[in-house]
Amino acid sequence: MDRKRGEKIIFPRRGELVVATVKEIVGHGAYLHIEDYNIEGYLPITQVSTKWVRDIEDVIKEGQKIVVKVIRIDKFTNSVDVSYKDVSETEKSRVLRLWKRNQRGIKILKELEKQLHEKGMSIDLEEKFEPIIEKHQTVYDALEELMMDPNILDKLSLSEAKSEFINYLSKKIHLKKYYYEALISVSSTERKGVYKVKQALEKIEDALSKATGLDNTTIILVGSPRYRLSTWSYKPETIKKKVIPTISERIKKISKKDGVDIEIVEENLKVKT
């Protein structure tokens, strides 16, 4: 097994469920590669199944990813003995699913780091993301959280790469989007009314972008004085607790101070994937 000289070996805990790749099947058991730890594992034939087994290959195959329980740690040979029979089918499914999800997240993170490097931004994303990754079961879950709350990137001192992050992750991670759409009437009879209307719309757009943490608000002219407003968030509570109150507050403020008449003609909430 490839390992750098002096590299510290980290062992799984006794009783821990780990994902392993079956490397070789022999008469008395199977030799495994323990993923995430880069050490060898040995699965005795007596630990393959609760039933009598004539041929191990009736249960597992070479190259197969399996979930096993660590039953003994041998630091002299840098290996562990494991059990397959002591892991329930439910646990096997859960652990393997989480492992695959984590691997997917790691791959996305590495690809993103490479893309940023090509654009002149050399950032060690694993180190930067460590505080948020530690709070989640998988790296993929951490990346989902970043998509749902991009302001986390500001806390991680990654504001300069924020748009790159969101644009890239949106292509790799597909979450439900919660939309707020409204038909609004905006007009002004005051001098420079056209300018005031434009300024009012820009204030609304800016306020909503701050509320969602994303540059995702659009306001399109339907036919004067009506405009179609649309914004979205990955979090439904953001729409209910931030977007809708922001619209109401901003309309009142603009109508009172800027001499612009704004009315919400209709509102719609939608969910899209």
Summary of the structure (lengths in Angstrom):
residues: 273
radius of gyration: 27.5
end to end distance: 43.6
largest distance: 92.2
contacts: 783
relative contact order: 0.09
helix: 42%
strand: 27%
